[in-house]
Amino acid sequence: MRHIVSILLENETGALSRVVGLFSQRGYNIETITAAPTEDNTISRITISTNGDALVIERIIKQLNKLVNVIKVSCLSDDENGAVQREILYVKLLASTHDAREEIKFLCDIFNADIVDVTPEIFVVQFVECTEEIDRFLKALKEQVNIIETVRSGVCAVARGDHYLHS
């Protein structure tokens, strides 16, 4: 089962490396990872999506809490209110024919994606949505046009409602 783990930690050299190292040493796979400073530049927030059963996630959280720079850890997928989660996709598409351009525009309209760069032969499309919807969009594109390359940000997530992760 997919889980989203959110971590607040001191924004210091090597802190992110220690978190990733813990996953690696224990044989846990990181599906996606995002990291950036919070509103307080001395604190960073890392969001990791990973797979595992409840016992594995519990072990990961306990081990993360033991790391020196970690302030707080939360499994957002365990929150009873759920979490708001999004991912950014940039996809570069071959748009050398009129039909290809029209198909790209049509799919962008259906999925509410944005064309952010256009050249005579290439479209770059940006799509911000949950992981599952991004997967559906990519599948629809693959069936209709030639994908040159994709870039995905990884999941960013925050707990819904009045639940929050802070120091």
N, C-alpha and C positions, 0 to 999 in steps of 0.2 A: 504494500500500500504506500502511496506517495504522501510524504509529510513535508511541511514547511517549518523550518527551524529559524527563529529570529534571535540574533545575538547582539547585545550591546557590549562593547569592549573599549578599553582605553585606546585612543588613536596614537599608537606608538609603533616604532619600527619593530617588525617581526611578529606583531600580534596576529595579523591575518595568517601569516605563515604557520604559526603554532596551531591555529584552528584547523587549517587544511591538513597539517601534519598529523593531527589527532585522527582525522578521518582516514587518512592513508595508513597510518600505523595499525589501526584497528580493523582495516579491511572494509570500511564503509565507503560506499560510492556517493560522490556528490554529483547529482544530476545537473543542477544549475547553482550558480553562486553570484550574488551581487554584494557590493560593499561600497560604502561612502560615508563621509562624516555626517553627523546629525546637525541639529541647530546649534549644538555645542561642539565647536571644532576639536575639542579634546576627546570626544567620544565618537566612535564609528558604529554603524549598524551593518551587520552582515545578515543576509537572508540566503538560506541554503535550502534547496529542495533535494530530498533524498528518498530512497525507498527502504522499507523495512516494516517489521511488525511492531506492535506496541512495546514489546520488551527491548528490542533493538533501539528504538527511539528513546526510551527511558534511560538506557545505558549511555547513549550519546549525550543526552542532556546532563546526566550526572558527571560524565567525564569532562564536558565543556565547562561546567561550573567549577571544576578543580583548576582550570588554567588561570594563571596569575592575572592576566589583563582582562579577563571576562568579568563584566559587571552583572549581567542578567541574561538568562536564556529562557525562551518560551517556544513551545510547539504550537504554532498558530493553527494547525489542522486539528488540534485537540480542543480548541476554544469552542464552547457550545454555541456561540453566536457566529462562528465562522470568521473568515477573513476576506478582505478585499484584496484581490491579487491580479496583477497585470504583468505583461511581458511586452517588450517592443521587438518587432520584426522589421528588418530592412531586407527587401528582396530585389535583386537586380534582374530584370527580365529583358529578353530579346524582343524588340518591338519593331522589326524591320519591315513588316507588311501592314497594310491598312487593317486587315482582318485581325492581326495580332494586337494592334493598338486598340481596336474597338473591343476585343475580348477582355483585355486588361482593364479598360475603363468600366466595362460592364461588371466584372467581378469586384472591382473596387467599390462601385456603387452598391452592390449587393451586401458586401461585407463591411461597408463604411471605412474603407482603407483610403489612404491619401497618396497620390502620386507626388513625390517631392523633388524629382529631378527627371528631366527629359532631354535626350539628345536625339539625333536623327535615327538611331538604331536601338537605343536603350531607354527603358523606364526604370526608375527606382521608386519602389512603393514602400510606404511606412504603414504598419498596422500595429495598433496597441490594443491588446485584448488578453483574455485568459489563455493559458497554454493550450487548452483543448480547442478553442476557437482558432488560434493561430495554426494548429495542426490541420484543421478543416480547410482553412484558407489556402495553405500550402498544397494540400491535396487537390483542391479545385484548380489552382494555378497549374500544377503539374499536368493535369489532364488536358489543358487548353493551350498553354504557351511554354516556351523554353525558358527555364530558370537558369541564370548564369551563376549567381551566388546568393547565399542567404547569410544574414547576421542576426543573431538573437541575443537579447540582453540577459536573459535569465529572469526568474520571477522576482518581483518586488511585491511585498505584502504587508498589510497592517490589519490588526484585529478590528472587527466591526464594533460600533457602539462605544460605550464608555470604558472598554478594556484597552489598556495601553501598556507599552513596555518602556519604562524609563528608569533612570538610576535613583 
